[in-house]
Amino acid sequence: MDEQKQNWLGKARDYKAYSLVLFALSAFLYIGTLIPNAIDGTKRPLVLGVVFVLMLASIFFSHRSNVYVRKLEDDV
């Protein structure tokens, strides 16, 4: 593999890892909102907003990973 393909493969793997970490973090935070008395009622909308942003970031990084995988497949 040439240097550019190695770079794309590395980026695809990194973006997939970022996506999985952000998804796991958002899942744990969301589960925390379901536990009674774990989070104050005033902070719950803030935590749900953070969960939403983390999920959007996870989707973004997953999409970027797929872009680089498609680039690799098109070059082969």
QUIUR-V889994 format. One record per residue. N is the residue number from 1. PHI is phi in whole degrees, 0 to 359 (NA if undefined). Layout:
# QUIUR-V889994
n	phi
N	PHI
N	PHI
This chain:
# QUIUR-V889994
n	phi
1	NA
2	280
3	296
4	294
5	293
6	297
7	297
8	297
9	297
10	297
11	295
12	299
13	294
14	296
15	297
16	294
17	295
18	302
19	299
20	293
21	295
22	295
23	296
24	296
25	298
26	294
27	295
28	296
29	294
30	294
31	299
32	297
33	285
34	278
35	285
36	296
37	63
38	279
39	229
40	300
41	297
42	284
43	268
44	301
45	298
46	296
47	295
48	294
49	296
50	296
51	300
52	297
53	296
54	296
55	293
56	298
57	295
58	297
59	295
60	299
61	292
62	295
63	297
64	299
65	299
66	295
67	299
68	290
69	295
70	296
71	299
72	295
73	292
74	289
75	282
76	283
